[in-house]
Amino acid sequence: MEKMKEPMSMLLVQIMGTGMMILSKIILSEGVSIFPLLAFRNLVGAVCVAPLAFSLERVASIPTKPFT
């Protein structure tokens, strides 16, 4: 399973990118301007990444005592 981690993550990134392109094409064909689309896409991305960033930063900032 460990050998499949990298190819599966690459496949997931490609699927998500393709989904974003398809959704963007559908939204733009409905008549929405490009600027609100970009703003909402960045907002959704920030909301999705923020919990991960906060949790990783909290773990990195926990002080550790050296073994004596």
N, CA, C and O atoms as a GROMACS GRO file, in nm:
protein
  272
    1MET      N    1   0.082  -0.120   0.000
    1MET     CA    2   0.000   0.000   0.000
    1MET      C    3   0.086   0.126   0.000
    1MET      O    4   0.048   0.230  -0.055
    2GLU      N    5   0.203   0.117   0.062
    2GLU     CA    6   0.292   0.233   0.071
    2GLU      C    7   0.342   0.274  -0.068
    2GLU      O    8   0.362   0.393  -0.094
    3LYS      N    9   0.361   0.177  -0.158
    3LYS     CA   10   0.408   0.209  -0.293
    3LYS      C   11   0.300   0.278  -0.375
    3LYS      O   12   0.332   0.344  -0.474
    4MET      N   13   0.176   0.264  -0.337
    4MET     CA   14   0.066   0.323  -0.412
    4MET      C   15   0.030   0.464  -0.365
    4MET      O   16  -0.054   0.530  -0.425
    5LYS      N   17   0.094   0.509  -0.258
    5LYS     CA   18   0.059   0.639  -0.201
    5LYS      C   19   0.086   0.754  -0.298
    5LYS      O   20   0.000   0.840  -0.318
    6GLU      N   21   0.204   0.757  -0.358
    6GLU     CA   22   0.238   0.866  -0.450
    6GLU      C   23   0.154   0.865  -0.577
    6GLU      O   24   0.100   0.970  -0.613
    7PRO      N   25   0.140   0.751  -0.646
    7PRO     CA   26   0.056   0.754  -0.767
    7PRO      C   27  -0.090   0.788  -0.737
    7PRO      O   28  -0.154   0.857  -0.817
    8MET      N   29  -0.143   0.742  -0.626
    8MET     CA   30  -0.282   0.772  -0.592
    8MET      C   31  -0.300   0.920  -0.561
    8MET      O   32  -0.401   0.979  -0.597
    9SER      N   33  -0.201   0.981  -0.494
    9SER     CA   34  -0.212   1.124  -0.465
    9SER      C   35  -0.201   1.206  -0.594
    9SER      O   36  -0.269   1.307  -0.609
   10MET      N   37  -0.116   1.163  -0.687
   10MET     CA   38  -0.106   1.233  -0.816
   10MET      C   39  -0.237   1.221  -0.894
   10MET      O   40  -0.281   1.317  -0.957
   11LEU      N   41  -0.299   1.103  -0.889
   11LEU     CA   42  -0.426   1.084  -0.957
   11LEU      C   43  -0.535   1.170  -0.895
   11LEU      O   44  -0.618   1.226  -0.966
   12LEU      N   45  -0.536   1.180  -0.763
   12LEU     CA   46  -0.634   1.263  -0.694
   12LEU      C   47  -0.620   1.410  -0.731
   12LEU      O   48  -0.719   1.479  -0.752
   13VAL      N   49  -0.497   1.458  -0.740
   13VAL     CA   50  -0.473   1.598  -0.780
   13VAL      C   51  -0.523   1.622  -0.922
   13VAL      O   52  -0.583   1.725  -0.950
   14GLN      N   53  -0.498   1.527  -1.013
   14GLN     CA   54  -0.543   1.542  -1.151
   14GLN      C   55  -0.696   1.542  -1.160
   14GLN      O   56  -0.754   1.619  -1.236
   15ILE      N   57  -0.761   1.455  -1.083
   15ILE     CA   58  -0.907   1.448  -1.084
   15ILE      C   59  -0.966   1.578  -1.029
   15ILE      O   60  -1.063   1.630  -1.084
   16MET      N   61  -0.909   1.630  -0.921
   16MET     CA   62  -0.960   1.754  -0.863
   16MET      C   63  -0.938   1.872  -0.959
   16MET      O   64  -1.027   1.956  -0.973
   17GLY      N   65  -0.824   1.878  -1.025
   17GLY     CA   66  -0.798   1.984  -1.121
   17GLY      C   67  -0.893   1.978  -1.240
   17GLY      O   68  -0.942   2.081  -1.286
   18THR      N   69  -0.920   1.858  -1.288
   18THR     CA   70  -1.014   1.841  -1.398
   18THR      C   71  -1.154   1.881  -1.356
   18THR      O   72  -1.227   1.945  -1.433
   19GLY      N   73  -1.193   1.845  -1.235
   19GLY     CA   74  -1.324   1.883  -1.184
   19GLY      C   75  -1.338   2.034  -1.174
   19GLY      O   76  -1.444   2.090  -1.205
   20MET      N   77  -1.232   2.100  -1.128
   20MET     CA   78  -1.236   2.246  -1.120
   20MET      C   79  -1.252   2.310  -1.257
   20MET      O   80  -1.327   2.406  -1.274
   21MET      N   81  -1.181   2.256  -1.356
   21MET     CA   82  -1.192   2.311  -1.491
   21MET      C   83  -1.332   2.291  -1.549
   21MET      O   84  -1.386   2.382  -1.611
   22ILE      N   85  -1.389   2.174  -1.528
   22ILE     CA   86  -1.523   2.147  -1.579
   22ILE      C   87  -1.626   2.237  -1.511
   22ILE      O   88  -1.711   2.295  -1.578
   23LEU      N   89  -1.617   2.249  -1.378
   23LEU     CA   90  -1.710   2.337  -1.307
   23LEU      C   91  -1.693   2.482  -1.349
   23LEU      O   92  -1.792   2.554  -1.363
   24SER      N   93  -1.570   2.527  -1.369
   24SER     CA   94  -1.547   2.664  -1.414
   24SER      C   95  -1.608   2.688  -1.551
   24SER      O   96  -1.668   2.792  -1.575
   25LYS      N   97  -1.593   2.591  -1.641
   25LYS     CA   98  -1.650   2.605  -1.775
   25LYS      C   99  -1.802   2.613  -1.769
   25LYS      O  100  -1.863   2.693  -1.839
   26ILE      N  101  -1.864   2.529  -1.685
   26ILE     CA  102  -2.010   2.531  -1.671
   26ILE      C  103  -2.056   2.665  -1.614
   26ILE      O  104  -2.152   2.724  -1.664
   27ILE      N  105  -1.988   2.712  -1.510
   27ILE     CA  106  -2.027   2.839  -1.447
   27ILE      C  107  -2.010   2.956  -1.543
   27ILE      O  108  -2.096   3.043  -1.550
   28LEU      N  109  -1.899   2.958  -1.616
   28LEU     CA  110  -1.876   3.068  -1.711
   28LEU      C  111  -1.975   3.063  -1.827
   28LEU      O  112  -2.013   3.168  -1.880
   29SER      N  113  -2.016   2.944  -1.869
   29SER     CA  114  -2.113   2.935  -1.978
   29SER      C  115  -2.252   2.980  -1.935
   29SER      O  116  -2.337   3.013  -2.018
   30GLU      N  117  -2.277   2.982  -1.802
   30GLU     CA  118  -2.404   3.031  -1.750
   30GLU      C  119  -2.410   3.184  -1.748
   30GLU      O  120  -2.518   3.241  -1.731
   31GLY      N  121  -2.296   3.250  -1.766
   31GLY     CA  122  -2.296   3.395  -1.775
   31GLY      C  123  -2.234   3.465  -1.656
   31GLY      O  124  -2.241   3.588  -1.647
   32VAL      N  125  -2.175   3.392  -1.564
   32VAL     CA  126  -2.110   3.454  -1.449
   32VAL      C  127  -1.978   3.516  -1.494
   32VAL      O  128  -1.907   3.459  -1.576
   33SER      N  129  -1.946   3.632  -1.440
   33SER     CA  130  -1.821   3.699  -1.473
   33SER      C  131  -1.703   3.622  -1.412
   33SER      O  132  -1.719   3.548  -1.314
   34ILE      N  133  -1.587   3.640  -1.471
   34ILE     CA  134  -1.468   3.568  -1.427
   34ILE      C  135  -1.421   3.613  -1.288
   34ILE      O  136  -1.366   3.532  -1.214
   35PHE      N  137  -1.440   3.739  -1.253
   35PHE     CA  138  -1.387   3.791  -1.127
   35PHE      C  139  -1.458   3.734  -1.004
   35PHE      O  140  -1.390   3.696  -0.909
   36PRO      N  141  -1.591   3.725  -1.002
   36PRO     CA  142  -1.654   3.659  -0.887
   36PRO      C  143  -1.618   3.510  -0.879
   36PRO      O  144  -1.604   3.456  -0.769
   37LEU      N  145  -1.602   3.446  -0.994
   37LEU     CA  146  -1.563   3.305  -0.994
   37LEU      C  147  -1.426   3.287  -0.928
   37LEU      O  148  -1.408   3.198  -0.846
   38LEU      N  149  -1.331   3.372  -0.964
   38LEU     CA  150  -1.197   3.363  -0.905
   38LEU      C  151  -1.200   3.395  -0.756
   38LEU      O  152  -1.132   3.330  -0.677
   39ALA      N  153  -1.280   3.493  -0.717
   39ALA     CA  154  -1.289   3.529  -0.575
   39ALA      C  155  -1.347   3.414  -0.493
   39ALA      O  156  -1.294   3.380  -0.388
   40PHE      N  157  -1.456   3.355  -0.541
   40PHE     CA  158  -1.517   3.244  -0.467
   40PHE      C  159  -1.427   3.122  -0.466
   40PHE      O  160  -1.423   3.050  -0.366
   41ARG      N  161  -1.355   3.097  -0.575
   41ARG     CA  162  -1.264   2.982  -0.579
   41ARG      C  163  -1.151   2.999  -0.478
   41ARG      O  164  -1.115   2.904  -0.409
   42ASN      N  165  -1.096   3.120  -0.468
   42ASN     CA  166  -0.990   3.145  -0.370
   42ASN      C  167  -1.044   3.138  -0.228
   42ASN      O  168  -0.976   3.088  -0.138
   43LEU      N  169  -1.165   3.187  -0.206
   43LEU     CA  170  -1.227   3.181  -0.074
   43LEU      C  171  -1.249   3.036  -0.030
   43LEU      O  172  -1.219   3.000   0.083
   44VAL      N  173  -1.301   2.954  -0.119
   44VAL     CA  174  -1.324   2.813  -0.086
   44VAL      C  175  -1.191   2.743  -0.059
   44VAL      O  176  -1.182   2.662   0.033
   45GLY      N  177  -1.090   2.772  -0.137
   45GLY     CA  178  -0.959   2.714  -0.115
   45GLY      C  179  -0.901   2.752   0.020
   45GLY      O  180  -0.843   2.667   0.089
   46ALA      N  181  -0.915   2.878   0.058
   46ALA     CA  182  -0.864   2.923   0.187
   46ALA      C  183  -0.938   2.858   0.303
   46ALA      O  184  -0.877   2.819   0.403
   47VAL      N  185  -1.070   2.844   0.289
   47VAL     CA  186  -1.149   2.781   0.396
   47VAL      C  187  -1.113   2.634   0.409
   47VAL      O  188  -1.114   2.580   0.520
   48CYS      N  189  -1.083   2.568   0.299
   48CYS     CA  190  -1.047   2.426   0.304
   48CYS      C  191  -0.907   2.403   0.360
   48CYS      O  192  -0.884   2.302   0.428
   49VAL      N  193  -0.815   2.493   0.334
   49VAL     CA  194  -0.676   2.474   0.378
   49VAL      C  195  -0.652   2.526   0.519
   49VAL      O  196  -0.561   2.478   0.587
   50ALA      N  197  -0.729   2.622   0.564
   50ALA     CA  198  -0.705   2.687   0.693
   50ALA      C  199  -0.705   2.590   0.811
   50ALA      O  200  -0.614   2.599   0.893
   51PRO      N  201  -0.800   2.497   0.825
   51PRO     CA  202  -0.794   2.406   0.940
   51PRO      C  203  -0.667   2.321   0.943
   51PRO      O  204  -0.610   2.297   1.049
   52LEU      N  205  -0.624   2.276   0.826
   52LEU     CA  206  -0.500   2.198   0.819
   52LEU      C  207  -0.380   2.282   0.860
   52LEU      O  208  -0.294   2.235   0.934
   53ALA      N  209  -0.374   2.405   0.812
   53ALA     CA  210  -0.262   2.493   0.845
   53ALA      C  211  -0.259   2.525   0.994
   53ALA      O  212  -0.153   2.524   1.056
   54PHE      N  213  -0.376   2.554   1.053
   54PHE     CA  214  -0.380   2.584   1.196
   54PHE      C  215  -0.340   2.464   1.280
   54PHE      O  216  -0.268   2.480   1.378
   55SER      N  217  -0.386   2.345   1.244
   55SER     CA  218  -0.352   2.227   1.323
   55SER      C  219  -0.204   2.194   1.312
   55SER      O  220  -0.141   2.158   1.411
   56LEU      N  221  -0.148   2.204   1.192
   56LEU     CA  222  -0.005   2.175   1.177
   56LEU      C  223   0.081   2.280   1.247
   56LEU      O  224   0.185   2.247   1.303
   57GLU      N  225   0.038   2.404   1.244
   57GLU     CA  226   0.114   2.510   1.311
   57GLU      C  227   0.108   2.493   1.462
   57GLU      O  228   0.206   2.521   1.532
   58ARG      N  229  -0.005   2.448   1.514
   58ARG     CA  230  -0.018   2.427   1.657
   58ARG      C  231   0.074   2.314   1.704
   58ARG      O  232   0.137   2.325   1.809
   59VAL      N  233   0.083   2.207   1.627
   59VAL     CA  234   0.170   2.096   1.662
   59VAL      C  235   0.316   2.140   1.656
   59VAL      O  236   0.395   2.100   1.741
   60ALA      N  237   0.352   2.221   1.559
   60ALA     CA  238   0.491   2.266   1.545
   60ALA      C  239   0.530   2.364   1.654
   60ALA      O  240   0.649   2.376   1.685
   61SER      N  241   0.434   2.434   1.714
   61SER     CA  242   0.468   2.535   1.814
   61SER      C  243   0.465   2.483   1.957
   61SER      O  244   0.491   2.559   2.050
   62ILE      N  245   0.434   2.355   1.978
   62ILE     CA  246   0.433   2.299   2.114
   62ILE      C  247   0.577   2.288   2.161
   62ILE      O  248   0.659   2.223   2.097
   63PRO      N  249   0.608   2.351   2.274
   63PRO     CA  250   0.746   2.342   2.323
   63PRO      C  251   0.778   2.201   2.373
   63PRO      O  252   0.695   2.136   2.438
   64THR      N  253   0.895   2.155   2.342
   64THR     CA  254   0.938   2.023   2.387
   64THR      C  255   1.057   2.039   2.479
   64THR      O  256   1.142   2.126   2.458
   65LYS      N  257   1.063   1.956   2.580
   65LYS     CA  258   1.175   1.959   2.675
   65LYS      C  259   1.278   1.854   2.634
   65LYS      O  260   1.243   1.741   2.601
   66PRO      N  261   1.403   1.892   2.637
   66PRO     CA  262   1.507   1.793   2.601
   66PRO      C  263   1.519   1.688   2.711
   66PRO      O  264   1.496   1.715   2.829
   67PHE      N  265   1.557   1.567   2.670
   67PHE     CA  266   1.578   1.460   2.768
   67PHE      C  267   1.709   1.487   2.842
   67PHE      O  268   1.812   1.516   2.782
   68THR      N  269   1.702   1.476   2.973
   68THR     CA  270   1.825   1.498   3.052
   68THR      C  271   1.858   1.377   3.133
   68THR      O  272   1.957   1.377   3.206
   0.00000   0.00000   0.00000
